[in-house]
Amino acid sequence: MKKNLLFFILLCATALFAQNEVIAYFPHWAQYSQFKPSDVRYNFITEVRYGYLTPSGSELLFADESDKDNFLALVKLAKAAKVKVRVAVGGLGSESSMSQIYDAKGLDDVFKKFQNEYGIDAFELDGGAISEGDLPKLLQTAEGLASAGISVNVAIPGNEALASAASKANFSSIDNLSLWFTDDASANDSQVKPNSNTSNNIRTLAAFASAGVPKNKLVPILPFYGKTFYRAKGLGSSHEGVGSGNDGVLPYKDILDKFKDANAYSVSFDESSESEVAISESETIVFNGIPSVLAISKAVKENGYGGVAAFDISGDHKEPIVSLLVTAGQVLRPEVSYTKKK
C-alpha cells in the first residue's frame, strides 16, 4: 500500500511539474525584416529553432551563409538564457537534398560534427511536403540519429492522412513530432478559406494521438502571419489574387498595424474554424489572432500535448498585451512573468 501511495504521489508530481514547451522558430530570412537574435524574448520560450540547414554529402550547409553571424549570436544568447537551441534540416523546397538524409551512411557523424562545432542542443528533420511513402524513411532516419545519442525531432505537414504512417515510429527515442498548421489559404484556391483552421487542427492532433503517437510528443506549429486576398468579401468568397503584403503574406504585427484605423477593417472571429477574418473595401485577411491561439493552446494544455511552436518569432507583436507568444505562454507557462520590461 505504501509503495502504491508513493507511486501515486510521484505520478502526480510529474504531471504537476511537466513543462509545456513554448517554441519559437528563427528563420534565416528574419535578417531581411531587421529582426535580430537580440529581439527574441528568451524568457518567454523554452526552445528556439533556427532554420535552415541543407544536407550536402558529409556536411550540413547554411541555407543562407550570410546569416551565419546571426546564428552564432542566437546560440550565444539562447545559451545564456538557458533556452534549448535546435537547428532545422531540410524543409519545403529541400526535397531533393532530403533524399540524402534517407540513404546517407554515417549521418550521425555529420550531425555530431555540426553539434560539437556550434554547441547546439538538438536537430529537427523537416520533411517539407512529404508523402506517406517517404515518411517512414524520415522517421527511421530520426530513430537512427536518436539511437546514436543525437536529440532529434521531426516536422511534417499537419495532414491526417500521415497519421497512420507516423504511428509506426518509435517515439520513445524521438523528441517530438511537430505538425505544420500553416498555409491552408492559397491564392490558387477559388474561394477564401482560413490560413490555419484551428478546429481542424485540434481534430488532426487528436487523429495522430488516436493513431498511437504519444500525446506529449505532439506539437502544433502555428503561423504568426496571415494571407491577404484582393477584392474578397470574407471566408468563402471569391477573390482576384493576392492582396497587400509580400506576395499576399503579412506578419501578424503588420496586420495589427492595419487595424490602427478602426474604420478600415471589420475584424471578426469565425466560430466554425476558430480563426480570425478581417475585411476591408479592397481585401480580406485571414490570420490567427489571440482568440485562435488561445483556443489551440487550451486544447494542448487540456489534452496533454507537448506544447506549441511559433512560425516565426519575427512576426509577433512586441507588446505583451497583443502578443501571440504571450497568449500561448500564459496558458502553457503561467508561472512566467509576461509584463513589459520598463
N, C-alpha and C positions, 0 to 999 in steps of 0.2 A: 504493500500500500504506500509506504514512504517513497519507494522508487518511482511508483506511478505518479505520485504527487509532485515529486521533484521534476520528473519529465514534463508534466503539465505546466509547471512554473517556467521551466526553461523554454518550452514551446511558446508560451505567451510572451515571454520577454523577447524572444527572437522576432516575433511578429510586431511587437511594440517598437523595437528599435531598428527594424529593417528600413533601409533607406530607399526612398523612391528617387530614381535618377531624374535629374533635370539637365539635359544635354544641349549643347549649342554647337552648330556647325559654323566653321570659319573657312569659307572657300577662298581660293587664291584670287578670285576676281574682286574680293572685297576692297582691295587696294584701289580700284578704279572709282570707287564711291567715297574715297578718303576715309574709310573705316579702318582703324589700326588696332593691333593687338592690345594697346593700352586702353582702347574704348570698351573692351569686353568687361562686363561686371562679373568678375570671377566668383565673388561671394554669393552670387545668385545661382551658380551652376555646380554640378558635381563632375562634369566631364566636358572637354572641348574636343571637337573632331575637326582636324584640318583636312581639307581636300584640295587638290588630289594628287596621288602618285600614279604613275603609269608603269606597269611591268615591262621590262625590256631585257630579255636574256637573263643575265646574272645580276641585274641591277633594278632598283626602283628609282624612277626618274620623276622629278617635279614636273607637273603638267605645265607650270609656268616658272621657269628658272628665275625670272626677275622678282618673284615673290619669296625667294628663299630667306632673305633677311627678315621678312615679316614672320615667316615660320619659326625662325630661331628666336625671335622676340616673344612669340606666342608661347613657345615651350618654356622659356625662362620665366615669364610672368605667371603662367599656369602652375609651374612647379613651386614658385614662391607662395602661391595661394593654396597649395595642396589640392589642386584640381588635376584630375587624370587627363593625360593627353593621348588621343588616339588619332592615327592617320588613316585616311580612306584611300584604298587602292581600287582603281577601276572606275566604275560609274558609267552613266549614259554616254554613248559615243566612244567607249573604250572596248567594245565587244571583241574586236579583232585581237587586241592585246590581252584580253582576259582569257583567250584560248591558251595562252602560255601559262596562265595560272592553273588551269585544269590539268595540264600534262607535264608541267615542269618537274624536274628532278632536283633535289637539293634546295627546294624552295625555302625550307626552314632556315638554311644558312643565309640566304639573301635577306630574309626578314630580320634575322638576328643581327646581321651586319649593320643594317639601317638603324635598328633599335639601339645598338651599342654606340653607334656614331653620334646619334642625336638625342639619346636619353629619353625617348618616348616610352609610354607605358603599354600601348596596345595598337592593334590594327583593325581596320574594317575592310572586309571584302564586299565591294558594291557590285552586284550583278547587273546593274543597269536594267534594260528592258529584257530580262532573262526569260527563257522559255521553260516550260515544265520539264522538258527533256534535259536541259543543261543544269537545272537547279540541283539535282542530286550530286552532280560533279562538283559544283561550287561548295556545297555543304561538306562533301567528302574532303575537299582541299582544306576547308576550315578545321575539320576534325583532325586532319594530319598535322596542321600547324599547332593546334592546341595540344596534341599528344607530344609535340616537341617542346612544350613549355612556353609557347607563344600565346599571349592573350589575344583573342580574336573574336569578332562578331561578324554577322552577315547582314547586309541590307538588300532588300528586294522590293519590288512593287507590292503595294497592299492590294493584292488580287486574290480573291477567294479561290480561284482555280489553282493557285500554287500551294494551298494549304496541305493537301494530302502528300505532295512531294516533300514539303518542308518537314512533315512529321516523321520522315524516315531518318532524320539526323539524330546524332547522339548529343543532345543539348546539355548533357551534364558537363561536357568539356567546352562548349561554345558559350561565350559571354552572353550574347542575346541575339535575337532575330529582330531587326529593325524594319518596319514596314513603311514604305513611302506612301503617304496620303497626300500627294501633291499633284497639281496639273491635271485635274479632272476636266477643267474647262479648256476648250481649244477653239480657235477661230475656224478650224476645219469643220466643226460641227455647225449645222444649220441653225440651231437654237442655243440660247444661252443656258448653261447649267452651272451648278456650284463649282468653284475651283477645288474645294475639298469638302465633300459631303460628310458631315460629322456623324449623322445617323447611320449611313452606310459603313463608315469607318469603324464605328463601335460594333456593328454586326460582323465585320470582317475580322476584328480582333477575336471575337467570340468563336468564329469559324476555325481560326488557327488553333485556339485553345481546345476546341472540341476535337480537332484532328490529332491532338496529342502533344502539341508544343506547350511546354510549361508556361503557365501564365506569367510568372515572374521573369521570364526571358523574352516577353513580347514588348516592344517599344514602338509606339506610333511616331512617325516623323511628320511634323506639321509645317505647312508653308507660312512663312511670315511675309507673304506678298499676295497680291491679288491679280486678277485678269480684267482687262477692260474691253468693252465691245461697243463699237461705234453705232450710233442710232438704234441701240437696243432699248427696249422698254421694260426690262426686268427678266426674271427667270422664265424660260420657256418661249421667250420672244425671239424673233429673227434679228439679224444684225447685218452690218455692212463692213465687216472686218474688224481689225483691232482698233482700240481707241487710244487714249493717251498713255504715256509711259514708254519704256524701251521695248518696242515690238509688242505693245499691249500689256506689259508687265509693270506693276507698280509695287515697290516695297510698302509694307504696312505703314511705316512712318510717313511716307509721301501721300498715302491715301488719307491719313488723318489731316494732313496739311490742306487737302482739297476741301475738307469739311469745315474749315475755319469760316467760310462764308456759309452761314446757316441756311441760306435760301438756295444755294447752288445744287445741293443733292438732297434727295429724300432717302434716308437710311432706315432699313428695317431688318428684322431677324426672321428668317424663314423657318417656321416651326418644323416643317416636314424634313428638311435637310439639315436643320440646326446649323445654318450658315448665314452670313451677312450679305446683304444686297444694297447697293447704293445706285440711285437713278437720277440722272440729270437730263437736261434737254438734249444733250448730244451723245451721252453714253450711259452704259450700265457697268458697274464694277461689282465683281463677285469676289469675296475675300473672307478670311477668318478674322474675327474680332474677339473682344472679351467674352461675350456670351458663348460662342462656339468653343473657344479654347477652355473656358470654364467647364463646359459640358463634357468634353473628352477627358479633361484632367480628373474630373469627378469619377468618370467611368473607370479610368485607370486606377484610381485610389480604391474605389469600392470593389473592383474585381481582382485586385492583387496583381495587376500588370506591372511591368518593370519600371515604367516612367514615361516621360515624353522627351522628344528631341525637336529643336527649333531649326528650321532651314529657311534662311540662315540668320545668324545673330545680327548681321549688319542692317537687317530690315526692321528691327524692333524700334519702338519709340523709347527715347531716353527717360521720359517722365514716368516714374513708377505707377502713377495713378491710371495710366492708359497703356502700360507695357504688357505685352502678351507673355513675356518671360515671367514677369511678376505674377500675372494671373495664374499661370501654371504652378509657380513656386508656392504661392500662398495656399494652394490645395495640397501639394505634394510635400512641401518642406515648410510647414507653418512656423517652425522654430527659428527661421531666418528672419532678420530684420530687413524689410524692403523699403524703408523710408529713404528719401533722397538725402544724400550727404550734402551738408552745407559747406 
